[in-house]
Amino acid sequence: MKRFITYEEPLQNRVFTYSQMKEVYRDMADKNEYPDFITWITDMLKSGVFEEV
């Protein structure tokens, strides 16, 4: 099962499942910049905001 961690506030040091990442996207992502989950998660991983663990 994929898990993701971030070291940035406000979610610092929390680990999320893929399903929970969808909730983070729903609740926190800028939908104008990231109109869909796949675009957002790809950018978050590429930029290092989240890491797969």
mmCIF file of the N, C-alpha and C atoms, coordinates in Angstrom:
data_MODEL
# 
_entry.id   MODEL 
# 
loop_
_atom_site.group_PDB 
_atom_site.id 
_atom_site.type_symbol 
_atom_site.label_atom_id 
_atom_site.label_alt_id 
_atom_site.label_comp_id 
_atom_site.label_asym_id 
_atom_site.label_entity_id 
_atom_site.label_seq_id 
_atom_site.pdbx_PDB_ins_code 
_atom_site.Cartn_x 
_atom_site.Cartn_y 
_atom_site.Cartn_z 
_atom_site.occupancy 
_atom_site.B_iso_or_equiv 
_atom_site.pdbx_formal_charge 
_atom_site.auth_seq_id 
_atom_site.auth_comp_id 
_atom_site.auth_asym_id 
_atom_site.auth_atom_id 
_atom_site.pdbx_PDB_model_num 
ATOM 1   N N  . MET A 1 1  ? 0.845   -1.185 0.000   1.00 0.00 ? 1  MET A N  1 
ATOM 2   C CA . MET A 1 1  ? 0.000   0.000  0.000   1.00 0.00 ? 1  MET A CA 1 
ATOM 3   C C  . MET A 1 1  ? 0.886   1.243  0.000   1.00 0.00 ? 1  MET A C  1 
ATOM 4   N N  . LYS A 1 2  ? 0.585   2.163  -0.892  1.00 0.00 ? 2  LYS A N  1 
ATOM 5   C CA . LYS A 1 2  ? 1.351   3.398  -0.971  1.00 0.00 ? 2  LYS A CA 1 
ATOM 6   C C  . LYS A 1 2  ? 1.058   4.273  0.232   1.00 0.00 ? 2  LYS A C  1 
ATOM 7   N N  . ARG A 1 3  ? 2.122   4.883  0.737   1.00 0.00 ? 3  ARG A N  1 
ATOM 8   C CA . ARG A 1 3  ? 2.002   5.849  1.828   1.00 0.00 ? 3  ARG A CA 1 
ATOM 9   C C  . ARG A 1 3  ? 2.843   7.060  1.473   1.00 0.00 ? 3  ARG A C  1 
ATOM 10  N N  . PHE A 1 4  ? 2.412   8.216  1.958   1.00 0.00 ? 4  PHE A N  1 
ATOM 11  C CA . PHE A 1 4  ? 3.066   9.469  1.625   1.00 0.00 ? 4  PHE A CA 1 
ATOM 12  C C  . PHE A 1 4  ? 3.297   10.280 2.895   1.00 0.00 ? 4  PHE A C  1 
ATOM 13  N N  . ILE A 1 5  ? 4.419   11.012 2.930   1.00 0.00 ? 5  ILE A N  1 
ATOM 14  C CA . ILE A 1 5  ? 4.740   11.857 4.078   1.00 0.00 ? 5  ILE A CA 1 
ATOM 15  C C  . ILE A 1 5  ? 5.108   13.243 3.568   1.00 0.00 ? 5  ILE A C  1 
ATOM 16  N N  . THR A 1 6  ? 4.857   14.242 4.403   1.00 0.00 ? 6  THR A N  1 
ATOM 17  C CA . THR A 1 6  ? 5.296   15.600 4.108   1.00 0.00 ? 6  THR A CA 1 
ATOM 18  C C  . THR A 1 6  ? 6.002   16.159 5.333   1.00 0.00 ? 6  THR A C  1 
ATOM 19  N N  . TYR A 1 7  ? 6.962   17.034 5.067   1.00 0.00 ? 7  TYR A N  1 
ATOM 20  C CA . TYR A 1 7  ? 7.691   17.689 6.149   1.00 0.00 ? 7  TYR A CA 1 
ATOM 21  C C  . TYR A 1 7  ? 7.326   19.166 6.233   1.00 0.00 ? 7  TYR A C  1 
ATOM 22  N N  . GLU A 1 8  ? 6.278   19.544 5.507   1.00 0.00 ? 8  GLU A N  1 
ATOM 23  C CA . GLU A 1 8  ? 5.843   20.936 5.481   1.00 0.00 ? 8  GLU A CA 1 
ATOM 24  C C  . GLU A 1 8  ? 4.588   21.128 6.323   1.00 0.00 ? 8  GLU A C  1 
ATOM 25  N N  . GLU A 1 9  ? 4.495   22.298 6.928   1.00 0.00 ? 9  GLU A N  1 
ATOM 26  C CA . GLU A 1 9  ? 3.313   22.671 7.703   1.00 0.00 ? 9  GLU A CA 1 
ATOM 27  C C  . GLU A 1 9  ? 2.122   22.821 6.773   1.00 0.00 ? 9  GLU A C  1 
ATOM 28  N N  . PRO A 1 10 ? 0.930   22.596 7.174   1.00 0.00 ? 10 PRO A N  1 
ATOM 29  C CA . PRO A 1 10 ? 0.464   22.230 8.509   1.00 0.00 ? 10 PRO A CA 1 
ATOM 30  C C  . PRO A 1 10 ? 0.396   20.712 8.725   1.00 0.00 ? 10 PRO A C  1 
ATOM 31  N N  . LEU A 1 11 ? 0.872   19.930 7.779   1.00 0.00 ? 11 LEU A N  1 
ATOM 32  C CA . LEU A 1 11 ? 0.753   18.466 7.873   1.00 0.00 ? 11 LEU A CA 1 
ATOM 33  C C  . LEU A 1 11 ? 2.087   17.803 8.185   1.00 0.00 ? 11 LEU A C  1 
ATOM 34  N N  . GLN A 1 12 ? 3.009   18.541 8.715   1.00 0.00 ? 12 GLN A N  1 
ATOM 35  C CA . GLN A 1 12 ? 4.375   18.083 8.957   1.00 0.00 ? 12 GLN A CA 1 
ATOM 36  C C  . GLN A 1 12 ? 4.436   16.739 9.673   1.00 0.00 ? 12 GLN A C  1 
ATOM 37  N N  . ASN A 1 13 ? 5.243   15.815 9.086   1.00 0.00 ? 13 ASN A N  1 
ATOM 38  C CA . ASN A 1 13 ? 5.542   14.497 9.653   1.00 0.00 ? 13 ASN A CA 1 
ATOM 39  C C  . ASN A 1 13 ? 4.348   13.550 9.739   1.00 0.00 ? 13 ASN A C  1 
ATOM 40  N N  . ARG A 1 14 ? 3.256   13.884 9.075   1.00 0.00 ? 14 ARG A N  1 
ATOM 41  C CA . ARG A 1 14 ? 2.111   12.964 9.041   1.00 0.00 ? 14 ARG A CA 1 
ATOM 42  C C  . ARG A 1 14 ? 2.229   12.057 7.828   1.00 0.00 ? 14 ARG A C  1 
ATOM 43  N N  . VAL A 1 15 ? 1.789   10.830 7.989   1.00 0.00 ? 15 VAL A N  1 
ATOM 44  C CA . VAL A 1 15 ? 1.812   9.838  6.912   1.00 0.00 ? 15 VAL A CA 1 
ATOM 45  C C  . VAL A 1 15 ? 0.384   9.596  6.456   1.00 0.00 ? 15 VAL A C  1 
ATOM 46  N N  . PHE A 1 16 ? 0.193   9.553  5.128   1.00 0.00 ? 16 PHE A N  1 
ATOM 47  C CA . PHE A 1 16 ? -1.130  9.419  4.537   1.00 0.00 ? 16 PHE A CA 1 
ATOM 48  C C  . PHE A 1 16 ? -1.177  8.242  3.572   1.00 0.00 ? 16 PHE A C  1 
ATOM 49  N N  . THR A 1 17 ? -2.307  7.570  3.531   1.00 0.00 ? 17 THR A N  1 
ATOM 50  C CA . THR A 1 17 ? -2.546  6.560  2.508   1.00 0.00 ? 17 THR A CA 1 
ATOM 51  C C  . THR A 1 17 ? -2.969  7.291  1.228   1.00 0.00 ? 17 THR A C  1 
ATOM 52  N N  . TYR A 1 18 ? -3.059  6.549  0.129   1.00 0.00 ? 18 TYR A N  1 
ATOM 53  C CA . TYR A 1 18 ? -3.493  7.133  -1.136  1.00 0.00 ? 18 TYR A CA 1 
ATOM 54  C C  . TYR A 1 18 ? -4.903  7.719  -0.993  1.00 0.00 ? 18 TYR A C  1 
ATOM 55  N N  . SER A 1 19 ? -5.781  7.008  -0.321  1.00 0.00 ? 19 SER A N  1 
ATOM 56  C CA . SER A 1 19 ? -7.149  7.515  -0.104  1.00 0.00 ? 19 SER A CA 1 
ATOM 57  C C  . SER A 1 19 ? -7.149  8.794  0.712   1.00 0.00 ? 19 SER A C  1 
ATOM 58  N N  . GLN A 1 20 ? -6.305  8.852  1.719   1.00 0.00 ? 20 GLN A N  1 
ATOM 59  C CA . GLN A 1 20 ? -6.215  10.060 2.542   1.00 0.00 ? 20 GLN A CA 1 
ATOM 60  C C  . GLN A 1 20 ? -5.639  11.229 1.741   1.00 0.00 ? 20 GLN A C  1 
ATOM 61  N N  . MET A 1 21 ? -4.754  10.925 0.783   1.00 0.00 ? 21 MET A N  1 
ATOM 62  C CA . MET A 1 21 ? -4.210  11.982 -0.073  1.00 0.00 ? 21 MET A CA 1 
ATOM 63  C C  . MET A 1 21 ? -5.320  12.614 -0.905  1.00 0.00 ? 21 MET A C  1 
ATOM 64  N N  . LYS A 1 22 ? -6.286  11.817 -1.308  1.00 0.00 ? 22 LYS A N  1 
ATOM 65  C CA . LYS A 1 22 ? -7.427  12.360 -2.042  1.00 0.00 ? 22 LYS A CA 1 
ATOM 66  C C  . LYS A 1 22 ? -8.206  13.329 -1.165  1.00 0.00 ? 22 LYS A C  1 
ATOM 67  N N  . GLU A 1 23 ? -8.289  13.046 0.130   1.00 0.00 ? 23 GLU A N  1 
ATOM 68  C CA . GLU A 1 23 ? -8.961  13.951 1.065   1.00 0.00 ? 23 GLU A CA 1 
ATOM 69  C C  . GLU A 1 23 ? -8.161  15.235 1.258   1.00 0.00 ? 23 GLU A C  1 
ATOM 70  N N  . VAL A 1 24 ? -6.837  15.115 1.335   1.00 0.00 ? 24 VAL A N  1 
ATOM 71  C CA . VAL A 1 24 ? -5.980  16.307 1.442   1.00 0.00 ? 24 VAL A CA 1 
ATOM 72  C C  . VAL A 1 24 ? -6.195  17.182 0.210   1.00 0.00 ? 24 VAL A C  1 
ATOM 73  N N  . TYR A 1 25 ? -6.205  16.556 -0.965  1.00 0.00 ? 25 TYR A N  1 
ATOM 74  C CA . TYR A 1 25 ? -6.466  17.309 -2.200  1.00 0.00 ? 25 TYR A CA 1 
ATOM 75  C C  . TYR A 1 25 ? -7.822  18.006 -2.124  1.00 0.00 ? 25 TYR A C  1 
ATOM 76  N N  . ARG A 1 26 ? -8.838  17.270 -1.771  1.00 0.00 ? 26 ARG A N  1 
ATOM 77  C CA . ARG A 1 26 ? -10.200 17.817 -1.704  1.00 0.00 ? 26 ARG A CA 1 
ATOM 78  C C  . ARG A 1 26 ? -10.272 19.025 -0.767  1.00 0.00 ? 26 ARG A C  1 
ATOM 79  N N  . ASP A 1 27 ? -9.599  18.919 0.378   1.00 0.00 ? 27 ASP A N  1 
ATOM 80  C CA . ASP A 1 27 ? -9.731  19.936 1.418   1.00 0.00 ? 27 ASP A CA 1 
ATOM 81  C C  . ASP A 1 27 ? -8.745  21.099 1.287   1.00 0.00 ? 27 ASP A C  1 
ATOM 82  N N  . MET A 1 28 ? -7.575  20.871 0.661   1.00 0.00 ? 28 MET A N  1 
ATOM 83  C CA . MET A 1 28 ? -6.524  21.877 0.745   1.00 0.00 ? 28 MET A CA 1 
ATOM 84  C C  . MET A 1 28 ? -5.971  22.386 -0.585  1.00 0.00 ? 28 MET A C  1 
ATOM 85  N N  . ALA A 1 29 ? -6.147  21.660 -1.654  1.00 0.00 ? 29 ALA A N  1 
ATOM 86  C CA . ALA A 1 29 ? -5.518  22.041 -2.922  1.00 0.00 ? 29 ALA A CA 1 
ATOM 87  C C  . ALA A 1 29 ? -6.239  23.211 -3.590  1.00 0.00 ? 29 ALA A C  1 
ATOM 88  N N  . ASP A 1 30 ? -5.463  24.008 -4.295  1.00 0.00 ? 30 ASP A N  1 
ATOM 89  C CA . ASP A 1 30 ? -5.999  25.102 -5.102  1.00 0.00 ? 30 ASP A CA 1 
ATOM 90  C C  . ASP A 1 30 ? -6.541  24.500 -6.395  1.00 0.00 ? 30 ASP A C  1 
ATOM 91  N N  . LYS A 1 31 ? -7.859  24.431 -6.503  1.00 0.00 ? 31 LYS A N  1 
ATOM 92  C CA . LYS A 1 31 ? -8.493  23.779 -7.658  1.00 0.00 ? 31 LYS A CA 1 
ATOM 93  C C  . LYS A 1 31 ? -8.299  24.564 -8.952  1.00 0.00 ? 31 LYS A C  1 
ATOM 94  N N  . ASN A 1 32 ? -7.983  25.856 -8.864  1.00 0.00 ? 32 ASN A N  1 
ATOM 95  C CA . ASN A 1 32 ? -7.676  26.625 -10.072 1.00 0.00 ? 32 ASN A CA 1 
ATOM 96  C C  . ASN A 1 32 ? -6.332  26.203 -10.646 1.00 0.00 ? 32 ASN A C  1 
ATOM 97  N N  . GLU A 1 33 ? -5.373  25.950 -9.767  1.00 0.00 ? 33 GLU A N  1 
ATOM 98  C CA . GLU A 1 33 ? -4.041  25.519 -10.207 1.00 0.00 ? 33 GLU A CA 1 
ATOM 99  C C  . GLU A 1 33 ? -4.015  24.022 -10.514 1.00 0.00 ? 33 GLU A C  1 
ATOM 100 N N  . TYR A 1 34 ? -4.736  23.245 -9.727  1.00 0.00 ? 34 TYR A N  1 
ATOM 101 C CA . TYR A 1 34 ? -4.771  21.788 -9.869  1.00 0.00 ? 34 TYR A CA 1 
ATOM 102 C C  . TYR A 1 34 ? -6.217  21.323 -10.016 1.00 0.00 ? 34 TYR A C  1 
ATOM 103 N N  . PRO A 1 35 ? -6.717  21.281 -11.244 1.00 0.00 ? 35 PRO A N  1 
ATOM 104 C CA . PRO A 1 35 ? -8.129  20.949 -11.450 1.00 0.00 ? 35 PRO A CA 1 
ATOM 105 C C  . PRO A 1 35 ? -8.490  19.492 -11.159 1.00 0.00 ? 35 PRO A C  1 
ATOM 106 N N  . ASP A 1 36 ? -7.477  18.620 -11.051 1.00 0.00 ? 36 ASP A N  1 
ATOM 107 C CA . ASP A 1 36 ? -7.772  17.223 -10.743 1.00 0.00 ? 36 ASP A CA 1 
ATOM 108 C C  . ASP A 1 36 ? -6.691  16.638 -9.832  1.00 0.00 ? 36 ASP A C  1 
ATOM 109 N N  . PHE A 1 37 ? -7.048  15.552 -9.175  1.00 0.00 ? 37 PHE A N  1 
ATOM 110 C CA . PHE A 1 37 ? -6.173  14.920 -8.187  1.00 0.00 ? 37 PHE A CA 1 
ATOM 111 C C  . PHE A 1 37 ? -4.858  14.438 -8.793  1.00 0.00 ? 37 PHE A C  1 
ATOM 112 N N  . ILE A 1 38 ? -4.893  13.800 -9.953  1.00 0.00 ? 38 ILE A N  1 
ATOM 113 C CA . ILE A 1 38 ? -3.679  13.231 -10.548 1.00 0.00 ? 38 ILE A CA 1 
ATOM 114 C C  . ILE A 1 38 ? -2.651  14.323 -10.849 1.00 0.00 ? 38 ILE A C  1 
ATOM 115 N N  . THR A 1 39 ? -3.099  15.441 -11.380 1.00 0.00 ? 39 THR A N  1 
ATOM 116 C CA . THR A 1 39 ? -2.188  16.564 -11.644 1.00 0.00 ? 39 THR A CA 1 
ATOM 117 C C  . THR A 1 39 ? -1.561  17.045 -10.342 1.00 0.00 ? 39 THR A C  1 
ATOM 118 N N  . TRP A 1 40 ? -2.366  17.165 -9.309  1.00 0.00 ? 40 TRP A N  1 
ATOM 119 C CA . TRP A 1 40 ? -1.890  17.646 -8.016  1.00 0.00 ? 40 TRP A CA 1 
ATOM 120 C C  . TRP A 1 40 ? -0.884  16.685 -7.394  1.00 0.00 ? 40 TRP A C  1 
ATOM 121 N N  . ILE A 1 41 ? -1.231  15.403 -7.294  1.00 0.00 ? 41 ILE A N  1 
ATOM 122 C CA . ILE A 1 41 ? -0.342  14.442 -6.629  1.00 0.00 ? 41 ILE A CA 1 
ATOM 123 C C  . ILE A 1 41 ? 0.973   14.307 -7.393  1.00 0.00 ? 41 ILE A C  1 
ATOM 124 N N  . THR A 1 42 ? 0.909   14.346 -8.715  1.00 0.00 ? 42 THR A N  1 
ATOM 125 C CA . THR A 1 42 ? 2.123   14.269 -9.526  1.00 0.00 ? 42 THR A CA 1 
ATOM 126 C C  . THR A 1 42 ? 3.047   15.447 -9.223  1.00 0.00 ? 42 THR A C  1 
ATOM 127 N N  . ASP A 1 43 ? 2.480   16.640 -9.155  1.00 0.00 ? 43 ASP A N  1 
ATOM 128 C CA . ASP A 1 43 ? 3.285   17.827 -8.872  1.00 0.00 ? 43 ASP A CA 1 
ATOM 129 C C  . ASP A 1 43 ? 3.811   17.821 -7.436  1.00 0.00 ? 43 ASP A C  1 
ATOM 130 N N  . MET A 1 44 ? 2.999   17.375 -6.491  1.00 0.00 ? 44 MET A N  1 
ATOM 131 C CA . MET A 1 44 ? 3.439   17.337 -5.092  1.00 0.00 ? 44 MET A CA 1 
ATOM 132 C C  . MET A 1 44 ? 4.616   16.378 -4.911  1.00 0.00 ? 44 MET A C  1 
ATOM 133 N N  . LEU A 1 45 ? 4.596   15.254 -5.607  1.00 0.00 ? 45 LEU A N  1 
ATOM 134 C CA . LEU A 1 45 ? 5.692   14.293 -5.517  1.00 0.00 ? 45 LEU A CA 1 
ATOM 135 C C  . LEU A 1 45 ? 6.928   14.800 -6.257  1.00 0.00 ? 45 LEU A C  1 
ATOM 136 N N  . LYS A 1 46 ? 6.729   15.377 -7.429  1.00 0.00 ? 46 LYS A N  1 
ATOM 137 C CA . LYS A 1 46 ? 7.842   15.890 -8.229  1.00 0.00 ? 46 LYS A CA 1 
ATOM 138 C C  . LYS A 1 46 ? 8.560   17.022 -7.523  1.00 0.00 ? 46 LYS A C  1 
ATOM 139 N N  . SER A 1 47 ? 7.804   17.890 -6.864  1.00 0.00 ? 47 SER A N  1 
ATOM 140 C CA . SER A 1 47 ? 8.387   19.053 -6.187  1.00 0.00 ? 47 SER A CA 1 
ATOM 141 C C  . SER A 1 47 ? 8.936   18.725 -4.803  1.00 0.00 ? 47 SER A C  1 
ATOM 142 N N  . GLY A 1 48 ? 8.625   17.536 -4.294  1.00 0.00 ? 48 GLY A N  1 
ATOM 143 C CA . GLY A 1 48 ? 9.134   17.142 -2.980  1.00 0.00 ? 48 GLY A CA 1 
ATOM 144 C C  . GLY A 1 48 ? 8.272   17.572 -1.804  1.00 0.00 ? 48 GLY A C  1 
ATOM 145 N N  . VAL A 1 49 ? 7.111   18.151 -2.066  1.00 0.00 ? 49 VAL A N  1 
ATOM 146 C CA . VAL A 1 49 ? 6.208   18.512 -0.972  1.00 0.00 ? 49 VAL A CA 1 
ATOM 147 C C  . VAL A 1 49 ? 5.775   17.262 -0.223  1.00 0.00 ? 49 VAL A C  1 
ATOM 148 N N  . PHE A 1 50 ? 5.479   16.202 -0.988  1.00 0.00 ? 50 PHE A N  1 
ATOM 149 C CA . PHE A 1 50 ? 5.202   14.886 -0.420  1.00 0.00 ? 50 PHE A CA 1 
ATOM 150 C C  . PHE A 1 50 ? 6.215   13.897 -0.974  1.00 0.00 ? 50 PHE A C  1 
ATOM 151 N N  . GLU A 1 51 ? 6.524   12.883 -0.182  1.00 0.00 ? 51 GLU A N  1 
ATOM 152 C CA . GLU A 1 51 ? 7.399   11.787 -0.612  1.00 0.00 ? 51 GLU A CA 1 
ATOM 153 C C  . GLU A 1 51 ? 6.670   10.484 -0.391  1.00 0.00 ? 51 GLU A C  1 
ATOM 154 N N  . GLU A 1 52 ? 6.886   9.539  -1.302  1.00 0.00 ? 52 GLU A N  1 
ATOM 155 C CA . GLU A 1 52 ? 6.324   8.208  -1.106  1.00 0.00 ? 52 GLU A CA 1 
ATOM 156 C C  . GLU A 1 52 ? 7.253   7.438  -0.174  1.00 0.00 ? 52 GLU A C  1 
ATOM 157 N N  . VAL A 1 53 ? 6.676   6.792  0.831   1.00 0.00 ? 53 VAL A N  1 
ATOM 158 C CA . VAL A 1 53 ? 7.488   6.010  1.800   1.00 0.00 ? 53 VAL A CA 1 
ATOM 159 C C  . VAL A 1 53 ? 7.070   4.574  1.787   1.00 0.00 ? 53 VAL A C  1 
# 
